Amino acid sequence: MDMIKVALIGMIGALLALELKGAKSEFSTYISLGACVVVLFYVVARLSGIVGQIAALSDYIVLEADYFGILLKMAGITYIAEFSGALCRDMGYTALALQIENFGKLTLLAVSCPVIVRLLELIGELT
């Protein structure tokens, strides 16, 4: 049901922004940004449920708790980079959007290094 709400918020925000784009383009940007913020609140609410599910899974899987934190950081970085890049692209700043997304990719690589190192250690122990 939340997906329908989010889709409707997005479509209504886009239609209102499109309607105002010809008359007052700055209001069009504000409406688009407002709709994005409302959707962001839905994402945060959904993310809290996912964190609870991951915590329950950690009881069944024998892994260090740090790795679940890293996975959550990676998901957050991905979402923030895509969100801010899409906003910049929507406002016509494509080059800035690409730079934000590239920085997000490099940040993902930096955050995931401990997981990659541990994976290589496990592979080394098997051989």
N, C-alpha and C positions, 0 to 999 in steps of 0.2 A: 504494500500500500504506500510505503514511503517513496518507492520509485515513481509511482504515479504523481505524487505530490511534487517531487523534485523535477520531474519532466514538465509538469504544468508551470511550475515557477520559472523554469528556464524558457519555456515557450512564451509565456506571458511577458517576461522580461525582455526577450528578444523582439517580440511584436511591439511593445511599447517603445523600446529603443529605436526600432526601425521607423515607427510613426513620428518620433520626435527628431530623427536625424536630419530631416530637411529643414525644420524650423529652428531648432536649437540643438546643435550637435553636441554641445557640452552636457546638456541634460541627458542626451542619449547615452553618453559614456557613464554618467552617474547612475542611471537606471540599470545599465548592464553590470556595473560594479556592485550595485546593491543586490541584484539577483544572484551574483556570484557569492557574495558574503552569506546570503541566506542559505544557499546550497552548501557552503562551507560548514555552516552549523549542523546541517544534516550529516555531513561527512564525519564531523567530530563525534556526533552522537553514535554513528555506526561504528566508528573506530573504537569507542569505549567498549562496545559489545565484543568486538574482535579481540581486544586485549584480554577480556575475561575468558574467552574461548582458548586463547593461546596459553593463558595461565593454567587452565584445566588440562590442556594437552601436555604441559610441562611435567605434570605429575606422572604421566604414562611414559614419557620419553626421557631416557636418561641422557640429558645434555646439560651443559652448563647454562645457567640462567642468562649469562651475558649474551649468548647467541640469539635468544629471543628478543632481547633489547636491541641488538644490532638489526635484526629483521624489521622491527618496528621503526627504527630510525630510517632504514632504507625505504620503507613504504612512505614515511612522512616526507623524506627528501624528494622522492619521486613525485608525490602529489603536489608539493609546494612548487617544484620546478615546472611541472606541467601547468598548474594553475596560473602562476605568474607569467609564464611564457605565453599562454593563451590570452591573458588579459593584454599584454603588450602587443601581441599580434592583432588583437581585436581593435586596438587603438591606432594601428598602423605602424608600429615600431617593430618591424619584423627582425631587423638586425639585433636589436636589444633582446627580443624574445629568444633568438638562437643562442645568444651569449649566455642568457640565464639557463637555458636547457643544457648547454655544454658544461657550464659550471656545475649543474646538478649531476650530470653524468660523472664528472671528475670527483665530485663529493661522494657519490655512490661507490666509486672505485676505492677511494680512501677509507670509507667506513667499512667496506667489505673485506679489507686486507686481513684482519684477524681471522675471519672465517676461512679465507682462502689458505692462509698459512696453516691453520688447524687441519683443513682438509688434506693438504699436502703431507702433513705429519702423519695423519691416519693412513694415507696411502703408503708412506714410507714404512710404517709399522707392519703393514700387511705383506710387504715384500721381503 
